[in-house]
Amino acid sequence: MKLLILGGTEFVGRAVAEAALARGWDVTVFHRGRHPAPEGVTVRHGDRLAAGGLAALEDGAWDAVVDTWSAAPVAVSNAARLLADRAVTYAYVSTVSVYAYPPTQRISETAPLVTGADPTATDADDYARAKRGGELAALDAFGADRTLLIRPGLILGPHENVGRLPWWLTRIARGGPVLAPGPRDLPLQYIDARDLAEWTLDAVAHGRSGPYNLVSEPGHTTMGELLESCVRATRASAELRWTAPEDVLAAGIAPWTELPVWLPPGELHDTMHGADVAAAVAAGLRCRPVEETVADTWAWLGRLGGVVPQRPDRPALGLPAEKEAAVLER
């Protein structure tokens, strides 16, 4: 298989590139050159938002394209239109955020969607609408039979550049009392970027098309299992202090951002961690245990020497130490 990855040097794209190389595929990555590409790929450079930025892709043909773009839909539109006659399948990594909220049904691939941004839009102020605009751009260029729409939710694993699992690992590694937002048995649904990559490669190899929710099955793990796995992986002398969700919220602590991954029980949590993934499971989705994701992420952080990558378009996450201490002292 000849695979073109638009990106391919940081988190999800890198996982796809490494998985494809492990299969012996011919892999080309197109990126701006800000991060090193995996060893063994063919590299083409360009800036998708710059005039003439796609010049390096004006020749060549591929069996599949994987695009992880998450900003202005015009970048997807321009790339997809350029490649429509020289690639068989266009796989766009979208998001479950494209489903309308609040939901009127369990989030399956048939649930109502947000109104997508114009596929030629040059702004991405609304993440969900921009991602839906990217889907529409891919569909417009490749058609429904040649477009694979991958809709993950929470993505974790090595090379994460958003800061969710890395924050928990580095916080727990410091030891001492740790504010653990409850309930301990709160179910979580996420996907390891490497499992996303393997499923995606299988899907394009089999010529799959259409939308697929791509996260673990609901309840794959719990908040307790996630944080306790962090304690074991770091071997820290940390004490998880389980705190009721109402007490966390009363302290003015922001779910998801100040306490990454965590959402209190309720409609938003159930939407984020309750997507229907029957279609992806039927198409071969398999998710590794949380202990493996946590341990491998900690090992990767160790190889970085303490410098955790952070996407410049995403805010830094985590709970300030003084805010955590104030709750723990109550």
C-alpha positions in Angstrom: 0.0 0.0 0.0 1.1 3.5 -0.8 0.0 5.9 1.9 0.1 9.7 2.1 -0.3 11.3 5.5 -1.0 15.0 5.7 0.9 15.7 8.9 2.3 12.6 10.3 5.0 13.9 12.6 3.3 14.6 16.0 0.5 12.6 17.7 -2.2 10.8 15.7 -0.5 11.2 12.4 2.8 9.9 13.8 1.0 6.9 15.2 -0.5 6.2 11.7 2.9 6.6 10.0 4.7 4.3 12.5 2.0 1.6 12.2 2.1 1.8 8.4 5.9 1.5 8.3 5.6 -1.5 10.6 3.4 -3.1 8.0 5.9 -2.5 5.3 3.9 0.2 3.5 5.3 2.9 1.4 4.7 6.0 3.5 4.9 9.7 2.5 4.3 12.5 5.0 3.5 16.0 4.0 4.2 18.6 6.7 5.7 22.0 7.4 9.0 20.7 8.8 8.6 21.9 12.3 8.9 18.4 13.8 11.1 15.5 12.7 9.3 12.8 10.7 9.5 9.1 11.6 12.5 7.4 10.2 11.7 5.5 7.0 9.1 7.8 5.5 9.4 9.9 2.3 9.1 13.6 3.3 7.5 16.4 1.4 7.3 19.9 2.8 4.6 22.6 2.5 2.3 24.8 4.3 -1.4 24.1 3.6 -2.5 27.6 4.4 0.1 29.4 2.4 -0.2 30.5 -1.2 1.3 27.7 -3.3 1.8 25.6 -0.1 0.7 22.4 -1.8 3.2 22.5 -4.6 5.1 19.5 -3.2 1.9 17.3 -3.8 1.4 18.2 -7.4 2.8 14.8 -8.5 2.5 11.3 -7.2 -0.3 8.8 -6.6 -1.4 6.9 -3.5 -3.8 4.2 -2.4 -4.9 6.2 0.5 -4.6 9.6 2.2 -5.0 10.1 5.9 -5.7 13.7 7.0 -5.7 14.8 10.6 -6.3 18.5 10.0 -8.3 20.3 12.8 -8.3 23.9 11.8 -9.7 25.9 8.8 -11.7 23.6 6.5 -10.2 25.2 3.4 -7.0 23.2 4.0 -8.9 20.0 3.7 -10.8 21.3 0.6 -7.6 22.3 -1.2 -5.7 19.1 -0.5 -8.6 16.8 -1.3 -9.4 18.5 -4.6 -5.7 18.4 -5.6 -5.5 14.6 -4.8 -8.9 13.5 -5.9 -7.7 12.0 -9.2 -4.5 10.5 -7.7 -5.6 8.7 -4.6 -8.2 6.0 -4.1 -9.4 6.7 -0.5 -9.4 9.9 1.6 -9.5 9.2 5.3 -10.3 12.3 7.4 -9.8 12.1 11.1 -12.7 14.1 12.4 -14.3 14.1 15.9 -17.5 13.0 17.7 -17.9 16.7 18.4 -19.6 17.0 15.0 -22.7 15.5 16.5 -25.3 18.1 17.6 -25.4 18.9 21.3 -27.4 18.2 23.4 -28.1 14.9 21.7 -31.5 13.6 21.0 -30.4 10.0 20.9 -27.3 8.0 21.7 -24.4 9.1 19.6 -24.3 6.7 16.7 -23.3 7.5 13.1 -26.9 8.3 12.4 -27.3 11.0 15.1 -27.9 14.6 14.0 -24.9 16.7 13.1 -23.8 20.3 13.7 -24.1 22.6 10.7 -20.7 22.4 9.1 -18.6 25.4 8.2 -18.3 26.3 4.6 -15.6 23.8 3.2 -13.7 26.8 1.9 -13.8 28.7 5.2 -10.5 30.1 6.3 -11.3 30.3 10.0 -11.9 27.7 12.7 -13.4 29.6 15.6 -15.9 26.8 16.2 -14.1 23.4 16.5 -17.1 21.2 15.8 -18.3 23.2 12.8 -14.8 23.4 11.4 -14.3 19.6 11.7 -17.7 19.1 10.0 -16.6 21.5 7.3 -13.5 19.3 6.8 -15.8 16.3 6.4 -17.8 18.1 3.8 -14.7 19.1 2.0 -13.5 15.6 1.8 -16.9 14.3 0.7 -17.1 17.0 -2.0 -13.8 16.0 -3.5 -13.8 12.2 -3.2 -17.5 11.4 -2.9 -19.2 9.2 -0.3 -17.9 5.9 -1.7 -14.2 7.0 -1.4 -14.3 9.0 1.8 -13.7 7.5 5.2 -14.8 9.7 8.1 -13.1 8.7 11.4 -14.8 10.2 14.5 -12.7 9.7 17.6 -13.5 11.2 21.0 -10.8 11.5 23.7 -7.4 10.4 22.3 -4.6 9.3 24.6 -1.2 7.6 24.3 2.4 8.3 23.6 3.3 11.5 21.8 0.1 13.2 23.1 0.6 16.9 22.5 -2.6 18.2 24.2 -1.5 17.5 27.7 -4.3 15.4 29.3 -2.6 12.1 30.3 0.8 13.7 30.5 -0.5 16.2 33.1 -1.9 13.4 35.3 1.3 11.4 35.1 3.6 14.3 35.9 1.3 15.5 38.7 1.1 12.0 40.3 4.8 11.6 39.9 5.4 14.5 42.2 3.7 12.4 44.9 1.8 13.5 48.0 -2.0 13.9 48.3 -3.6 14.2 44.8 -7.1 15.6 44.2 -8.8 12.7 42.5 -12.2 13.8 41.1 -14.9 11.2 41.7 -16.7 9.1 41.6 -13.9 6.5 41.4 -16.1 4.2 39.2 -17.0 6.9 36.7 -16.8 5.2 33.3 -14.5 6.6 30.6 -14.4 6.1 26.9 -11.3 7.0 24.9 -8.9 5.6 22.3 -5.2 5.0 22.3 -3.8 6.8 19.2 -2.0 3.5 18.2 -5.3 1.6 18.2 -6.9 4.4 16.1 -3.9 4.1 13.7 -4.2 0.3 13.3 -8.0 0.4 12.8 -7.6 3.2 10.2 -5.0 1.3 8.2 -7.2 -1.8 8.2 -10.1 0.3 7.1 -8.3 1.9 4.1 -6.8 -1.5 3.2 -10.3 -2.9 3.0 -11.7 0.1 1.1 -14.1 1.1 3.8 -16.0 4.4 3.5 -18.5 6.4 5.5 -18.5 7.6 9.1 -17.3 5.6 12.1 -17.2 6.5 15.7 -13.8 5.4 16.8 -13.3 5.2 20.6 -13.3 2.3 23.0 -16.5 0.8 24.1 -18.3 2.7 26.9 -16.8 1.8 30.3 -13.6 0.5 28.8 -12.0 1.9 32.0 -12.9 4.2 34.9 -11.5 7.3 36.4 -10.2 5.1 39.3 -8.5 2.7 37.0 -6.9 5.5 35.0 -5.4 7.3 38.0 -4.4 4.2 39.8 -2.6 3.1 36.6 -0.7 6.4 36.8 0.3 5.7 40.4 1.6 2.2 39.4 3.4 3.5 36.2 5.2 6.3 38.0 5.9 4.3 41.2 5.1 7.5 43.0 4.3 7.9 46.7 1.0 9.5 45.7 -2.2 9.3 47.7 -5.3 9.7 45.6 -7.9 11.7 47.6 -11.2 10.9 46.0 -13.4 13.9 46.1 -17.1 14.1 45.3 -17.9 15.9 42.1 -20.1 18.5 43.8 -17.2 19.4 46.1 -14.9 19.7 43.1 -17.3 22.0 41.3 -18.0 24.0 44.4 -14.3 24.8 44.6 -14.5 26.5 41.2 -12.4 23.8 39.5 -13.1 23.5 35.7 -13.7 20.0 34.5 -11.8 18.8 31.4 -9.3 21.7 31.5 -8.1 22.0 35.1 -8.8 18.3 35.7 -8.1 16.8 32.2 -10.2 13.8 31.1 -12.7 14.3 33.9 -16.3 15.4 33.5 -18.8 15.2 36.3 -21.7 12.8 36.0 -24.4 14.2 33.8 -25.5 14.8 30.2 -22.1 16.1 29.0 -20.2 13.2 30.5 -22.7 10.7 29.1 -22.4 12.2 25.7 -18.6 12.3 25.7 -18.2 8.8 27.2 -21.2 6.9 25.8 -20.8 6.9 22.0 -22.1 3.9 20.1 -19.1 2.2 18.5 -20.8 -1.0 17.3 -19.9 -0.2 13.7 -16.2 0.2 14.4 -16.1 -2.9 16.6 -17.7 -4.9 13.8 -15.1 -3.6 11.5 -12.3 -4.8 13.7 -11.7 -2.2 16.4 -9.7 -3.6 19.3 -8.5 -1.4 22.2 -5.6 -2.1 24.5 -6.0 -2.0 28.3 -5.6 1.4 30.1 -2.6 0.1 32.0 -0.7 -0.3 28.7 -1.6 3.2 27.4 -0.6 4.8 30.7 2.7 2.8 31.1 3.8 3.5 27.5 3.0 7.2 27.8 5.0 7.4 31.0 7.9 5.6 29.3 7.7 8.1 26.4 7.7 11.1 28.8 10.8 9.7 30.4 12.6 9.6 27.1 11.8 13.3 26.6 13.7 14.4 29.6 10.8 16.3 31.2 9.9 18.5 28.2 6.3 17.7 27.3 5.2 18.8 23.8 2.3 21.2 23.7 0.3 22.2 20.6 0.4 26.0 20.2 -3.3 26.1 19.3 -4.4 24.5 22.5 -4.2 26.0 26.0 -2.1 24.4 28.7 -4.1 22.1 30.9 -4.0 21.3 34.6 -4.9 22.3 38.1 -2.7 25.0 39.8 -1.1 23.6 42.9 -2.5 26.2 45.2 -6.0 25.5 44.0 -5.6 21.8 44.6 -4.1 22.4 48.0 -7.0 24.6 49.0 -9.5 21.7 48.3 -7.4 19.1 50.0 -7.0 21.1 53.2 -10.8 21.3 53.7 
